[in-house]
Amino acid sequence: MPYPWEQRKLSETNDVRDGTHDSPKYHSVGHPLVTSKNLSNSGLDMTGVSLISDEDFEAINKRSKVDVGDIIFGMIGTIGNPVVLDRDDFAIKNVALIKNGEVPSSFLIQLLKSPIFAEYIRNEYAGNTQKFLGLSKIRDYKYLAPSSDEQKKIGAFFSQLDNLITLHQRKVFCKINMPECNI
């Protein structure tokens, strides 16, 4: 018999932090500093990313070091666009960081991409000129979750589906823009 889904609070299942809110000095060489402008529906886009010094990189990472498997999403300006990280060589500014924890990122990312979370964001963000979602609102987010085993299965299923959709999108793009392409 399957276990019933139960209500969970994000801060009780995963460590939720945010990146720096300071504006470090940018350099022509250094470590990437990811902001909400680097997040899109298709993932992390490092195009045009600003670079910071070793000192700033280390200071930011004391507070909010990213690891492979963590989730980040914009919380100031462009809110949303959650991404599961497949790299950890950058620091973050004005984005939420959800550490991979009790509820696996493969399940949580699907929830954060859902219309339910989008509605929560619309109801909870503040600001007239520049929208922002406070860290406490993210930590307080309540959602329904199945058993740990079911979370893993659901996360794996939707991850596989996302990968299949991406592959087909690439094929269509390739056929339209480069007919000689063999994907």
C-alpha positions as CSV (number, residue, x, y, z in Angstrom):
1,M,0.0,0.0,0.0
2,P,1.5,3.4,-1.0
3,Y,2.2,5.9,1.6
4,P,0.1,9.1,1.6
5,W,1.7,12.3,0.5
6,E,2.4,14.6,3.4
7,Q,2.8,18.3,3.7
8,R,6.4,19.5,4.1
9,K,8.0,22.9,4.6
10,L,11.1,23.5,2.4
11,S,13.3,24.7,5.3
12,E,12.6,21.5,7.2
13,T,13.8,19.2,4.4
14,N,16.5,21.2,2.7
15,D,19.0,24.0,3.7
16,V,17.9,27.2,2.0
17,R,20.3,30.1,1.6
18,D,20.9,33.0,-0.7
19,G,24.0,34.5,-2.4
20,T,25.6,37.8,-1.6
21,H,23.7,41.0,-1.9
22,D,26.9,43.0,-2.1
23,S,28.2,44.3,-5.4
24,P,31.8,43.1,-5.6
25,K,34.2,44.8,-8.0
26,Y,34.2,43.1,-11.4
27,H,37.5,42.0,-13.1
28,S,38.6,40.9,-16.6
29,V,39.8,37.6,-15.1
30,G,38.6,35.7,-12.1
31,H,35.7,33.5,-10.9
32,P,32.2,33.7,-12.4
33,L,29.4,35.4,-10.4
34,V,26.0,34.1,-11.3
35,T,22.9,36.2,-11.0
36,S,19.3,35.7,-12.1
37,K,20.2,36.9,-15.6
38,N,22.3,33.7,-16.0
39,L,19.3,31.5,-15.3
40,S,16.8,30.4,-18.0
41,N,14.3,27.7,-18.7
42,S,17.0,25.7,-20.4
43,G,19.5,26.0,-17.6
44,L,22.6,27.9,-16.5
45,D,23.8,30.3,-19.2
46,M,27.3,31.6,-18.5
47,T,27.2,34.0,-21.5
48,G,28.2,37.5,-20.3
49,V,28.8,36.4,-16.7
50,S,30.7,38.9,-14.6
51,L,34.0,37.8,-13.0
52,I,35.2,38.5,-9.5
53,S,38.4,38.3,-7.5
54,D,39.6,35.2,-5.5
55,E,39.0,37.2,-2.3
56,D,35.4,38.0,-3.2
57,F,34.8,34.4,-4.4
58,E,36.1,33.0,-1.2
59,A,34.0,35.4,1.0
60,I,30.8,34.7,-0.9
61,N,31.4,30.9,-0.7
62,K,31.8,31.1,3.1
63,R,28.1,32.0,3.1
64,S,26.7,30.2,0.1
65,K,29.0,27.7,-1.6
66,V,27.2,25.9,-4.5
67,D,27.7,22.2,-5.1
68,V,26.8,19.9,-7.9
69,G,23.2,18.8,-7.4
70,D,22.1,22.0,-5.6
71,I,19.3,24.1,-7.0
72,I,19.5,27.8,-7.6
73,F,16.8,30.3,-8.8
74,G,16.3,34.0,-9.2
75,M,14.8,35.8,-6.2
76,I,15.4,39.4,-7.3
77,G,14.3,40.9,-10.6
78,T,13.6,37.8,-12.7
79,I,12.1,35.5,-10.1
80,G,12.2,31.8,-10.8
81,N,14.0,29.7,-13.5
82,P,15.2,27.0,-11.1
83,V,18.3,25.1,-12.2
84,V,19.9,21.9,-10.8
85,L,23.6,22.6,-10.9
86,D,26.0,20.4,-12.8
87,R,29.0,22.6,-11.9
88,D,30.3,24.3,-8.8
89,D,33.0,26.7,-10.1
90,F,31.1,30.0,-9.5
91,A,29.6,32.2,-6.7
92,I,26.1,33.5,-6.6
93,K,24.5,36.9,-6.1
94,N,20.8,37.6,-5.4
95,V,19.7,34.0,-6.1
96,A,18.3,31.4,-3.8
97,L,20.3,28.3,-3.1
98,I,18.6,25.1,-2.1
99,K,21.1,22.5,-1.0
100,N,20.6,18.9,-2.0
101,G,19.1,17.4,1.1
102,E,16.4,15.2,2.5
103,V,14.2,15.8,-0.5
104,P,16.3,15.1,-3.5
105,S,16.9,17.9,-6.1
106,S,15.5,15.6,-8.9
107,F,12.1,15.7,-7.2
108,L,12.3,19.3,-5.9
109,I,13.2,20.8,-9.2
110,Q,10.0,19.5,-10.7
111,L,8.0,21.1,-7.9
112,L,9.9,24.4,-8.4
113,K,9.1,24.4,-12.1
114,S,5.4,23.7,-11.5
115,P,2.5,26.1,-12.0
116,I,1.8,25.7,-8.2
117,F,5.2,27.2,-7.3
118,A,4.8,29.9,-9.9
119,E,1.5,30.9,-8.3
120,Y,3.1,30.9,-4.9
121,I,5.8,33.3,-6.2
122,R,3.2,35.6,-7.7
123,N,1.3,35.8,-4.4
124,E,4.4,36.2,-2.2
125,Y,6.8,38.5,-4.1
126,A,7.2,42.1,-3.1
127,G,8.5,45.3,-4.7
128,N,6.9,47.7,-7.2
129,T,9.8,48.6,-9.5
130,Q,12.1,45.5,-8.9
131,K,10.3,42.4,-7.8
132,F,11.9,40.2,-5.1
133,L,11.0,37.1,-3.1
134,G,12.3,37.1,0.4
135,L,14.4,34.2,1.7
136,S,11.8,33.6,4.5
137,K,9.1,33.1,1.9
138,I,11.2,30.5,0.1
139,R,12.0,28.8,3.4
140,D,8.3,28.8,4.4
141,Y,7.1,27.2,1.2
142,K,4.8,24.3,1.9
143,Y,4.3,21.4,-0.5
144,L,3.1,17.8,-0.7
145,A,5.7,15.1,-0.9
146,P,5.4,11.3,-1.3
147,S,7.7,8.8,0.4
148,S,11.5,9.1,-0.2
149,D,11.4,6.1,-2.6
150,E,8.6,7.7,-4.6
151,Q,10.4,11.1,-4.7
152,K,13.4,9.4,-6.3
153,K,11.3,7.6,-8.9
154,I,9.3,10.7,-9.8
155,G,12.4,12.8,-10.0
156,A,14.1,10.2,-12.2
157,F,11.1,9.9,-14.5
158,F,10.7,13.7,-15.1
159,S,14.5,14.1,-15.5
160,Q,14.4,11.5,-18.2
161,L,11.4,13.2,-19.8
162,D,13.2,16.7,-19.6
163,N,16.2,15.2,-21.3
164,L,14.1,13.6,-24.1
165,I,12.4,17.0,-24.7
166,T,15.7,18.8,-24.9
167,L,17.1,16.2,-27.3
168,H,14.1,16.6,-29.6
169,Q,14.3,20.4,-29.4
170,R,17.9,20.2,-30.5
171,K,17.0,18.0,-33.4
172,V,14.3,20.4,-34.6
173,F,16.7,23.4,-34.2
174,C,19.4,21.5,-36.0
175,K,17.1,20.4,-38.9
176,I,15.8,24.0,-39.3
177,N,19.0,25.8,-39.0
178,M,21.6,23.3,-40.3
179,P,20.0,20.8,-42.7
180,E,23.2,18.8,-43.0
181,C,23.2,18.3,-39.2
182,N,23.1,14.7,-38.0
183,I,21.7,14.6,-34.5
